[in-house]
Amino acid sequence: MRPRSFLILAIVLLAAACPAVTLAKPYKVKNLQAISGPSPFPGGCPGALLDETRIAGAEIEPAVTVNPAHPRNIVATWQQDLGLGAARSDLIGSSRDGGKTWKRTTIPGLSRCTGGSFDAATDPWLSAGPDGTVFFSGAVLDFSTEPWPAALVSSRSRDRGRSWSAPVTFAGPSLRLEREVVTADPGRPGHAYVVWWERDPVNPFVGSTHQFARTTDGGASWSTPTTLDAAPPGALDQSAEILVLPSGSLLAIFARIQIEGAGALQMLFASRSADQGQSWSAPVEVASQSIQPYVDPETGDQLPNQDMTFHSAAIAPDGTVYVAWDRASSPATGTIDIATSTDGGLSWRGPAPLPGVTAFAFQPAIAVDGRGTVGVIWYDNRNDRPGDAALTTDVWFAHSAHGRSAWRQTHVAGPFDFRTAPRPSGSLRLGEYQGLAGLRRRGFAAVFTQAAPQAKDGPTDIFFARIGPRHHDRPAAHGHG
């Protein structure tokens, strides 16, 4: 037998060579509540075409932002009263006490429901700038002609989400426009960037592009749109967003679908701009995956996003970039993949699956808090029991300190029955995205959709949850009100 001293020395050397992976500290869910409430349009919108298809109390696609000038100010948006093509309007919810209480409001002139001329609204997004200005972007639709043209519009709030300016159109109306995302510049007050994708309504795989515009006056006006990327023939650009690097350069993350024989390949790309979006570098591939639609084997309904996966991207205080998207392998199995860049999007590591996620998983949202902790929220069906009447779905969250400690999961909300979600176009809908934002001190603000039995004011409700450490989780004293 070797002397014990040699054994101890060997253990010490082995530990030094292979440091243990620490587990992230446990998080808890606080202030979990529905924030959408009853529909403010119970009687519909007089004069709005196709208004009879709207479902009062059907809400989807929430987005959220945390105001850097007022850390306890959280602002959310969502589609209200979903129907054929879009919703009656996009609504705003704002909190001034870290998510404990909420006030709902509308954007004047956004749709006929709020005094405008468009029949419906969709695709809402939010981002708050360093001076406290909260930017909104969304799409509004005209149903008087078919196909339905859309315009992309912005609005702004300077009182922490309680009142909003009249919408400003920055693109359209056009039949080519699709989902826009607005990003406030964290280092330049009054500056914000918006990106969207365009495609031919008849042949979308020819001439598809990503378009870009910026504002330097707090959203009062926008630059003439320019092309960020043009897809090659046989490909479709889609689903883009802008991040601002610590250097002030812009990083665009966007998806593209490429037809390959009888199937399709979806790819993520990154492109940079050092001149405020006037020119962009050649795209760098982040990740790729084969995609195909999957259906609920018990009902035949298509499952979410499996013919068009939407990614989510975030940037840490140290400049590390994270991108998350879902990857399904069957109607019952899948994961959430995460890719990382530490050089401003020039090169990428991964994508790597989020540990512990093996069931059908969808719609991830990723964010980073002020301490550098990475958080991801998503839906999955791990608790579903095949053969029963429900498609049991839950909301989950995972976090990792600086993306380097082992991921730790937290159950956020649910279960709910995905099969009770609204189906205005014949397929079940929870929308295409949910929202997650990092708090300035620590923790996360999450907004997401749930159906029955969690939803009480219609087939779906929008919920808020604050997710953070179990102790020492009070926000900083400044910024109250």
Secondary structure, DSSP 8 states (H G I E B T S, - for coil): ---HHHHHHHHHHHHHHS----B---EEEEEEEE-S-S-S-TT--TT-TTGGG--TT-EEEEEEEE-TTSTT-EEEEEEEEE-SSSEEEEEEEEESSTTSS-EEEE-TTSSGGGT-S-SEEEEEEEEE-TTS-EEEEEEEE--SSSS--EEEEEEEESSTTSS----EEEEEEESSEEEEEEEE-TTSTT-EEEEEEE--SS-TTSS-EEEEEEESSTTS-----EEEEE--TTEEEEEEEEEE-TTS-EEEEEEEEEEETTEEEEEEEEEEESSTTSS----EEEEEEEE---B-TTT--B-TTTTS---EEEE-TTS-EEEEEEEESSSSBEEEEEEEESSTTSS-EEEEE-TT--B-EEEEEEEE-TT-EEEEEEEE-TT--TTSS--EEEEEEEEEETTTSB-EEEEEEEEEEGGGS--TTSS----S--EEEE-SSS-EEEEEEEETTT--SSSEEEEEEEEEESSS----STT--
